[in-house]
Structures are given as structure tokens and as C-alpha cells.
């Protein structure tokens, strides 16, 4: 390979890398930053009544 071929190959690689970087920056800037907010499930305080336990106990007998 002579110097001219190496120069053309180097320029081609350089332009490819520059185009790739520009495309990546464009993609990052147009992408939604947060697609949806995370919602945590609500924790309920359940109370078990003695009547309910007695009813279930009677059903199993």
C-alpha cells in the first residue's frame, strides 16, 4: 500500500467514526429521558377480625 491508499483509508475510517458519533448523539438527544415514572404499590393495613377466623374455622370442620 502506498501513502495515498493509506490516507484515503484513514479518511474513510475517520468520516465513518464521525458519522457514527453524530448519529449516536442525535439518538440520545431525541430519546425520551424517562419513559414512565415508577409507581410503588400501595401497602394496605389489613385487619383480621376474630369473627372471620371463627367462620373459616367452622367451614373447615
Secondary structure, 3 states (H helix, E strand, C coil): CCHHHHHHHHHHHHHHHHHHHHHHHHHHHHCCCCCCCCCCCCCCCCCCCHHHHHHHHHHHC
